[in-house]
């Protein structure tokens, strides 16, 4: 069995330019997901799936989203999170990597190898 040896700290998250986002009244980030593919249109027509959904990030997610500047590595973002939230961010790396994976899996970001 092959063990996953990817070191996420050496990657730079790049925001998807097709994702629309904004800040709500309390300063939290809201990501807008628009469904306009062929199967999305069918689901909207027959199953009443909304054409647009809003994903509201919490204070940690919003802070991380604001740290993603398409230049900072995940390691440097982790340092920013640690200095801003302190102990409340623990376990820092596990939570950060899990969040980055969620963003990547949902195509909100892509990951670029640092130095590539």
Backbone as CSV, one residue per row, in Angstrom:
resi,resn,N_x,N_y,N_z,CA_x,CA_y,CA_z,C_x,C_y,C_z
1,UNK,0.843,-1.169,0.000,0.000,0.000,0.000,0.894,1.240,0.000
2,UNK,0.630,2.163,-0.938,1.440,3.365,-1.074,0.939,4.444,-0.112
3,UNK,1.849,5.006,0.640,1.507,6.052,1.585,1.559,7.403,0.871
4,UNK,0.606,8.282,1.176,0.583,9.617,0.580,1.718,10.444,1.173
5,UNK,2.672,10.817,0.344,3.839,11.547,0.829,3.860,12.994,0.338
6,UNK,2.743,13.502,-0.137,2.655,14.870,-0.629,2.820,15.837,0.544
7,UNK,3.782,16.742,0.435,3.990,17.746,1.474,3.235,19.012,1.083
8,UNK,2.060,19.181,1.650,1.204,20.301,1.289,1.815,21.655,1.638
9,UNK,2.703,21.695,2.606,3.278,22.965,3.029,4.087,23.627,1.918
10,UNK,4.524,22.849,0.926,5.315,23.387,-0.177,4.471,23.819,-1.371
11,UNK,3.161,23.807,-1.227,2.286,24.189,-2.333,1.738,25.597,-2.127
12,UNK,1.433,26.239,-3.246,0.836,27.575,-3.227,-0.595,27.447,-3.729
13,UNK,-1.579,27.823,-2.907,-2.966,27.791,-3.389,-3.234,28.981,-4.314
14,UNK,-3.897,28.692,-5.431,-4.253,29.710,-6.414,-5.774,29.770,-6.489
15,UNK,-6.342,30.953,-6.241,-7.797,31.102,-6.303,-8.281,30.914,-7.738
16,UNK,-9.393,30.223,-7.871,-10.024,30.020,-9.173,-10.623,31.363,-9.609
17,UNK,-10.166,31.912,-10.745,-10.692,33.212,-11.172,-12.167,33.171,-11.568
18,UNK,-12.720,31.976,-11.773,-14.127,31.851,-12.142,-15.064,31.859,-10.934
19,UNK,-14.499,31.811,-9.743,-15.313,31.818,-8.521,-15.548,33.269,-8.086
20,UNK,-16.809,33.600,-7.935,-17.181,34.926,-7.439,-17.296,34.843,-5.928
21,UNK,-16.740,35.827,-5.242,-16.825,35.833,-3.783,-16.975,37.262,-3.297
22,UNK,-17.462,37.385,-2.073,-17.663,38.699,-1.459,-17.578,38.547,0.048
23,UNK,-17.669,39.671,0.736,-17.730,39.669,2.198,-19.139,40.056,2.612
24,UNK,-19.646,39.363,3.642,-20.959,39.726,4.149,-20.824,40.873,5.150
25,UNK,-21.919,41.253,5.766,-21.931,42.399,6.683,-21.003,42.206,7.878
26,UNK,-20.758,40.952,8.278,-19.889,40.699,9.425,-18.434,40.457,9.009
27,UNK,-18.136,40.605,7.710,-16.767,40.447,7.230,-16.384,39.027,6.861
28,UNK,-17.350,38.098,6.911,-17.070,36.714,6.543,-17.165,36.558,5.019
29,UNK,-16.377,35.648,4.490,-16.334,35.408,3.053,-17.515,34.541,2.621
30,UNK,-18.111,34.907,1.493,-19.201,34.142,0.884,-18.766,33.801,-0.540
31,UNK,-18.627,32.492,-0.819,-18.263,32.018,-2.151,-19.541,31.704,-2.914
32,UNK,-19.618,32.157,-4.154,-20.804,31.925,-4.967,-20.532,30.800,-5.959
33,UNK,-21.385,29.788,-5.936,-21.265,28.654,-6.843,-22.426,28.740,-7.828
34,UNK,-22.075,28.884,-9.107,-23.081,28.955,-10.162,-23.092,27.629,-10.917
35,UNK,-24.256,27.084,-11.068,-24.411,25.807,-11.776,-25.016,26.084,-13.145
36,UNK,-24.181,25.977,-14.190,-24.688,26.269,-15.520,-24.291,25.221,-16.569
37,UNK,-23.922,24.041,-16.124,-23.618,22.946,-17.041,-24.891,22.265,-17.535
38,UNK,-24.735,21.362,-18.478,-25.865,20.651,-19.068,-26.671,19.901,-18.010
39,UNK,-25.983,19.092,-17.191,-26.685,18.317,-16.168,-27.237,19.221,-15.065
40,UNK,-26.558,20.346,-14.830,-27.074,21.308,-13.858,-28.414,21.872,-14.313
41,UNK,-28.526,22.174,-15.605,-29.781,22.707,-16.150,-30.923,21.699,-15.997
42,UNK,-30.623,20.422,-16.233,-31.640,19.373,-16.067,-32.073,19.291,-14.606
43,UNK,-31.100,19.314,-13.695,-31.419,19.241,-12.262,-32.237,20.453,-11.823
44,UNK,-31.928,21.626,-12.383,-32.682,22.837,-12.037,-34.131,22.736,-12.510
45,UNK,-34.300,22.202,-13.700,-35.644,22.119,-14.271,-36.511,21.060,-13.583
46,UNK,-35.951,19.874,-13.375,-36.758,18.765,-12.876,-36.725,18.581,-11.360
47,UNK,-35.613,18.984,-10.719,-35.474,18.745,-9.282,-35.416,20.030,-8.467
48,UNK,-35.650,21.156,-9.122,-35.693,22.466,-8.454,-34.390,22.804,-7.714
49,UNK,-33.259,22.369,-8.290,-31.946,22.712,-7.739,-31.682,24.171,-8.077
50,UNK,-31.248,24.984,-7.118,-31.007,26.402,-7.425,-29.841,26.582,-8.407
51,UNK,-29.931,27.614,-9.232,-28.885,27.909,-10.213,-27.641,28.468,-9.535
52,UNK,-27.816,29.009,-8.345,-26.706,29.615,-7.619,-26.809,29.259,-6.140
53,UNK,-25.656,28.954,-5.543,-25.606,28.677,-4.102,-24.505,29.529,-3.483
54,UNK,-24.702,29.902,-2.250,-23.692,30.648,-1.506,-23.085,29.742,-0.444
55,UNK,-21.755,29.734,-0.394,-21.016,28.980,0.615,-20.436,30.007,1.583
56,UNK,-20.895,29.987,2.812,-20.443,30.958,3.820,-19.338,30.337,4.662
57,UNK,-18.181,30.990,4.671,-17.041,30.505,5.443,-17.099,31.062,6.858
58,UNK,-16.565,30.310,7.815,-16.486,30.778,9.196,-15.282,31.710,9.338
59,UNK,-14.981,32.119,10.583,-13.894,33.092,10.780,-12.538,32.521,10.383
60,UNK,-12.309,31.244,10.631,-11.032,30.634,10.233,-10.940,30.528,8.710
61,UNK,-12.005,30.020,8.093,-12.022,29.882,6.642,-11.905,31.219,5.934
62,UNK,-12.588,32.235,6.459,-12.514,33.570,5.867,-11.107,34.143,5.979
63,UNK,-10.474,33.944,7.125,-9.110,34.436,7.304,-8.165,33.754,6.314
64,UNK,-8.306,32.438,6.192,-7.446,31.682,5.264,-7.705,32.131,3.833
65,UNK,-8.970,32.284,3.449,-9.296,32.734,2.092,-8.623,34.081,1.804
66,UNK,-8.656,34.985,2.773,-8.019,36.295,2.593,-6.494,36.184,2.520
67,UNK,-5.922,35.155,3.136,-4.469,34.949,3.084,-4.012,34.413,1.731
68,UNK,-4.913,33.754,1.018,-4.550,33.188,-0.282,-4.406,34.334,-1.271
69,UNK,-3.142,34.602,-1.639,-2.856,35.704,-2.565,-2.188,35.227,-3.848
70,UNK,-2.221,33.912,-4.076,-1.621,33.269,-5.254,-0.095,33.315,-5.242
71,UNK,0.502,33.730,-4.122,1.960,33.773,-3.981,2.452,33.066,-2.721
72,UNK,1.629,33.062,-1.681,2.013,32.493,-0.386,1.858,30.985,-0.379
73,UNK,2.857,30.312,0.183,2.752,28.856,0.338,1.829,28.542,1.517
74,UNK,1.395,27.304,1.572,0.539,26.868,2.672,1.299,27.004,4.000
75,UNK,2.601,26.781,3.977,3.409,26.963,5.191,3.295,28.406,5.694
76,UNK,3.430,29.370,4.794,3.357,30.780,5.205,1.943,31.172,5.646
77,UNK,0.945,30.592,5.004,-0.436,30.833,5.442,-0.625,30.273,6.849
78,UNK,-0.049,29.092,7.116,-0.137,28.484,8.453,0.475,29.409,9.503
79,UNK,1.580,30.047,9.174,2.215,30.968,10.119,1.308,32.170,10.401
80,UNK,0.641,32.680,9.357,-0.309,33.787,9.539,-1.478,33.369,10.423
81,UNK,-1.996,32.164,10.182,-3.122,31.656,10.975,-2.704,31.501,12.434
82,UNK,-1.517,30.958,12.638,-1.017,30.753,14.007,-0.857,32.077,14.747
83,UNK,-0.314,33.083,14.072,-0.110,34.362,14.750,-1.436,35.093,14.992
84,UNK,-2.436,34.854,14.127,-3.723,35.528,14.298,-4.624,34.834,15.323
85,UNK,-4.706,33.496,15.273,-5.638,32.754,16.120,-4.997,32.089,17.335
86,UNK,-3.685,31.936,17.329,-3.002,31.304,18.454,-3.431,29.863,18.657
87,UNK,-3.662,29.481,19.909,-4.002,28.097,20.264,-5.353,27.642,19.698
88,UNK,-6.250,28.585,19.411,-7.573,28.185,18.908,-7.497,27.593,17.500
89,UNK,-6.352,27.727,16.831,-6.179,27.143,15.497,-5.678,25.704,15.553
90,UNK,-5.301,25.219,16.737,-4.757,23.863,16.870,-5.838,22.809,16.700
91,UNK,-5.524,21.685,16.098,-4.265,21.300,15.462,-4.118,22.003,14.106
92,UNK,-3.223,22.943,14.032,-3.093,23.885,12.930,-2.928,23.217,11.567
93,UNK,-1.900,22.405,11.423,-1.585,21.856,10.103,-2.647,20.866,9.628
94,UNK,-3.156,20.046,10.520,-4.202,19.092,10.137,-5.447,19.816,9.644
95,UNK,-5.865,20.837,10.379,-7.062,21.583,10.004,-6.850,22.371,8.719
96,UNK,-5.680,22.996,8.595,-5.398,23.800,7.410,-5.344,22.936,6.154
97,UNK,-4.656,21.817,6.225,-4.550,20.928,5.067,-5.931,20.360,4.704
98,UNK,-6.733,20.013,5.695,-8.084,19.512,5.421,-8.914,20.584,4.714
99,UNK,-8.832,21.823,5.170,-9.574,22.923,4.555,-9.087,23.177,3.132
100,UNK,-7.776,23.185,2.939,-7.198,23.388,1.605,-7.660,22.272,0.666
101,UNK,-7.696,21.032,1.162,-8.174,19.914,0.347,-9.634,20.103,-0.067
102,UNK,-10.459,20.593,0.850,-11.870,20.842,0.533,-11.976,21.908,-0.552
103,UNK,-11.219,22.998,-0.404,-11.233,24.048,-1.423,-10.778,23.506,-2.771
104,UNK,-9.733,22.685,-2.752,-9.198,22.107,-3.987,-10.195,21.122,-4.609
105,UNK,-10.771,20.244,-3.805,-11.731,19.259,-4.304,-12.951,19.921,-4.949
106,UNK,-13.344,21.078,-4.426,-14.512,21.791,-4.955,-14.143,22.823,-6.021
107,UNK,-12.885,22.816,-6.437,-12.392,23.669,-7.522,-12.461,25.167,-7.199
108,UNK,-12.413,25.505,-5.903,-12.327,26.906,-5.513,-10.894,27.405,-5.657
109,UNK,-9.943,26.481,-5.548,-8.523,26.783,-5.713,-7.874,25.656,-6.506
110,UNK,-6.648,25.920,-6.957,-5.767,24.872,-7.467,-4.473,24.990,-6.676
111,UNK,-3.689,23.944,-6.679,-2.434,23.947,-5.939,-1.274,23.918,-6.921
112,UNK,-0.331,24.827,-6.712,0.865,24.902,-7.543,2.066,24.610,-6.667
113,UNK,2.963,23.764,-7.159,4.179,23.432,-6.417,5.034,24.692,-6.308
114,UNK,5.493,24.988,-5.092,6.329,26.161,-4.864,7.594,26.062,-5.726
115,UNK,7.931,27.145,-6.421,9.105,27.162,-7.264,8.867,26.606,-8.654
116,UNK,7.653,26.161,-8.930,7.370,25.584,-10.265,6.781,26.620,-11.191
